[in-house]
Amino acid sequence: MTERTALSVRSLSVAYGRHQALRDIAIDAHRGEIVAVLGSNGAGKSSLLKALAGLVATAKGARVTLAGAELSTLRPHEIVEAGLSLVPEGRGLFGDLTVAENLELGAFARRARAGEADRLAKVLAMFPRLAERRSQVARTMSGGEQQMLAIGRALMSSPDFVLLDEPSLGLAPVVTQQLFATLRRVADEGIGILLVEQNTRASLKIADRGYLIENGRVVGGGTAADLRADPAVQRAYLGLNTANQNEI
Amino acid sequence: MFTNAFLSGLTMGGTYALVAMGLTLQYGVSRIMNLAYGEFVIAACFAALILFTSMGISPLLALLVVAPAGFAVSWLIYRILLTPLVRRAPNRGALEVDSILATFGMLFIVQGIMLALFGGDYSSYSYFNTPVELLGTTIAANRLIVLAVALAVALAAWSFLMHTRSGTAMRAVAVDPVAAGLVAIDVRWAAAAAFALGGAIAATGGVLVSMFLTFNANIGVVFTMKALIVVIMGGVGNIAGALAAGLILGLAESFVATYVDPGLTIAVTYAIFLAVLLLRPNGLFGARAR
């Protein structure tokens, strides 16, 4: 966790027309740790990941640095080259292409060319189902398999950080459990993970730290253990809201 | 008679397939509905005519100049004329509408220049117009050359798109431009390259067409329409589909002209097109970028 490998976000704001989606966000993440971004629907979590990946424009003054390099002025493909890879909500797979072709495209970045074969072997070892289904068309796979492919494709770009937008959406609890266990292994290999989730309970179980976002602002944060014990977090995200009680 | 109809159908179909492949790249990857596409085919016809009649350069050699020129001109058109539209378009639908208007204007500019330079008369030249015996029938040698070159170029373009990294990037942009950006593909570069490659293919088609058809400055729209029909029949962005649909259309026209009535070829074109639209609106093979 040296400063050199850190992802640092300062003064990040995003507006869609007159609607201010994010205000003055400041967060940090390091390689090898899972940072959960928690918040209710519409709090701005997805906007944060899209802004980091270059899919939505940020207001002037935003500073997003990865290992000291400024990312906020780059276009999406340049941000992947810099080491930040987004798995978007809905996965963003090439549905008509096969599993193998999707993984191959994942390694399109110049930074990913060296050691591509080794990385593919690693990803297939991590997700054995993808190895079984290499020639299958992505769109015809189950939701869990598609999510594995989306994460595998992101890993093929040899990222320093992976941003995950609602990976458990639409998945059965047991599949979510497997997926999150794999995410922990990815982080243990030295990749930083920024995890946006509505499944607060599951994400705080695997996360090292977390941030709370409400109405486009960071309203709190701390270690995962502190957040789990925080009465406000329990009340808002772990308690009465039955929709989030995907116990895993 | 059958063999003759079959061979000339294949020649026509091979040309349609090739020309349509360029349009399906421009439309499927770059999302530019290029209404001036046929004008570029005809401009290449005239380029081949001039090179042949005034300098004695054979059309096959002319390909080496005209196709790269088609690439360069299309690249410039994309960067200068179309990139502003791409930047301001909020979504791909808006870009399609804008590009239709812009290229509709471009159609008349290119056509006007050609009319000013060459007038409205039909032109042709005679290159390898010698009869050859093949499969018990006689066919002009130039048609066989056209068929061979059209299929070779089409297969080369197809393997570029299927088996190279840049080609795969273009197909990925056709499927999902946002996801393409997320796997480090420079979407603007891929769109410009696909548009330019489409222009090179249009120019190649034009040179081939000039070897066996008479043409004038006004018939570009015929090629735009035929190419569009083949693209829609094959499925937008579907390279193999464009190949198959082009051959089908060429063969159908040739057989109808031989066995029914030459005046019905256009009717049969649109009849097949209507049938495809009614029965398989996504094209014979669906809009898959493969």
Boltz contact constraints between the chains, C-beta under 6 A:
constraints:
  - contact:
      token1: [A, 76]
      token2: [B, 181]
      max_distance: 6.0
  - contact:
      token1: [A, 77]
      token2: [B, 181]
      max_distance: 6.0
  - contact:
      token1: [A, 77]
      token2: [B, 184]
      max_distance: 6.0
  - contact:
      token1: [A, 77]
      token2: [B, 185]
      max_distance: 6.0
  - contact:
      token1: [A, 77]
      token2: [B, 186]
      max_distance: 6.0
  - contact:
      token1: [A, 80]
      token2: [B, 184]
      max_distance: 6.0
  - contact:
      token1: [A, 81]
      token2: [B, 184]
      max_distance: 6.0
  - contact:
      token1: [A, 86]
      token2: [B, 182]
      max_distance: 6.0
  - contact:
      token1: [A, 92]
      token2: [B, 179]
      max_distance: 6.0
  - contact:
      token1: [A, 92]
      token2: [B, 182]
      max_distance: 6.0
  - contact:
      token1: [A, 94]
      token2: [B, 172]
      max_distance: 6.0
  - contact:
      token1: [A, 94]
      token2: [B, 175]
      max_distance: 6.0
  - contact:
      token1: [A, 94]
      token2: [B, 176]
      max_distance: 6.0
  - contact:
      token1: [A, 96]
      token2: [B, 175]
      max_distance: 6.0
  - contact:
      token1: [A, 96]
      token2: [B, 288]
      max_distance: 6.0
  - contact:
      token1: [A, 105]
      token2: [B, 172]
      max_distance: 6.0
  - contact:
      token1: [A, 105]
      token2: [B, 183]
      max_distance: 6.0
  - contact:
      token1: [A, 106]
      token2: [B, 183]
      max_distance: 6.0
  - contact:
      token1: [A, 108]
      token2: [B, 183]
      max_distance: 6.0
  - contact:
      token1: [A, 108]
      token2: [B, 184]
      max_distance: 6.0
  - contact:
      token1: [A, 108]
      token2: [B, 185]
      max_distance: 6.0
  - contact:
      token1: [A, 109]
      token2: [B, 184]
      max_distance: 6.0
